[in-house]
Amino acid sequence: MNGLMMDYQLTLPTLLRRAESYNGDKEIVTRLPDKRFHRTTYAESCRRARALAVGLQNLGLKRGDRVATLCWNHYQHHEAYLGIPCGGFVLHTLNLRLHPNDLAYIATHAGDKAVIVDRSLMPLLEQFLDRTPIEHVLVVEDSYEELLASASADDWRDPELDENEAAAMCYTSGTTGMPKGVLYSHRSTMLHTLGVAAGNPMGLGVSESDSILPVVPMFHANAWGYPYLATMIGAKLVYPGQHLDPESLLDAFVQEKVTWTAGVPTIWLGILGLLDANPGKWDLAHMKGMLVGGSAAPRSMIAGFKERHGLDVVHGWGMTETSPVASTSQLPGELADVEADTQFDYIAMQGRPLPLVELRNRDVEGNILPWDGESMGELEVRGPWVAAGYYDTPEQAERWTEDGWFKTGDVVSMHPRGFIMIKDRSKDVIKSGGEWISSVELENALMAHPAIAEAAVIAIPDAKWDERPLAAVVLREGQAATAEDLRAFLEPNFAKWWLPDRYEFVAEIPKTSVGKFRKTELREMFATQPSGTGAPAPVASK
């Protein structure tokens, strides 16, 4: 017997109509290139999104055509987030920090027909445009506005999309092989939005009364879904534009009374350093939480924000392939009153899955591992907003198991309470003498040293043990430390064979386009100088 429920399609036009009907007067604020703040409303943003959809139709684009964006976080990009999929097209966010050759490949592989681009990014677009199928270039500050002026929002009609039609696509960063396209459906996007809302971390909730500033770029994994979340619940949105330095962000947090923000750990490390150096300069009493993901957040950073500034860090985990939010570090009720150190231990984990997301941990033989906090295997995931394959890349089918789970490439242990404990990426885990060493655990421990600003740990070849750990560290300004100091700092908490054989003091650690440590570059820098003996090697001079 079937139920008697409406066959209601989960498509993004429902978000557009809801925002117009119930939250039209709520603000969307953007920091412009000259640092002034531009203000608009959801009602105006939705009107312009409908005009964009009509304008793209007038250009001759057809249902399912890909429309790229090459933009910073601002209100026009928000209009594209709504207008492109609500017109029946596919939003394709291009990562402006990638090399032009990668962008040429991605735009061509996706089959982009048009691009919306910031004027400041035109020099980048011109480096690869002639190698793509892009026919229409809409510059945000001029031709984009002309397109909207020529189209009437009143002419927009809901295209009555099937919920399984594509809404957006985003390409992985391509750290291993060519970038791969993840193609999100309207259904998966709507369910991800509901899942993030239902899985609001720390029990605080995100509501219509909040002010959300996504630091995470809109060109990276749907800005973690926060543009759609804010649109659905009617929260005030604050877009930072291209001003992502710690001081500009803190100024925006204060002026716009931001309650929730989201970004990668490197952003928050910079903000923590500035807050520590300028106690009392910024009043952040209104801030409820900072959502941190993209890579493991150091426990010392989480504790530093709470103990020194009264600010909560909410840890999460996800990937481009998971839309991307799959888990958050929401504390179980029984831990609400435990001592702070225990809470920090849990928050530093990658949390428990959002509703409808399922996880399992398997070893190389395919055995499901217990939740004992120790057994290390590869995390696998499935759910309604998890990719089932890559766009037009059948050779990557091995990333999915025979029974349909996605193999994340993350090496994890599962805590008995069900918290994910990421130990490494499978390509970064250090295999020494047949045993695994977690570079992430060593990095987080090193970044708790008062003299260390950043630390990345990589494997280097070793004649006796196959691989041994090397730590590349950046000292805080005005601070000093030696290899012996760092080794002594780690010794109480790690087995002797886990301790790095070498410590390299560097001016900066190379990072990917989304702020993660670029360990491939570090390995190229240092792996040609193996220790060869398994014994500590000389420390490079500062």
Summary of the structure (lengths in Angstrom):
residues: 542
radius of gyration: 23.5
end to end distance: 73.2
largest distance: 74.6
contacts: 1824
relative contact order: 0.09
helix: 34%
strand: 24%
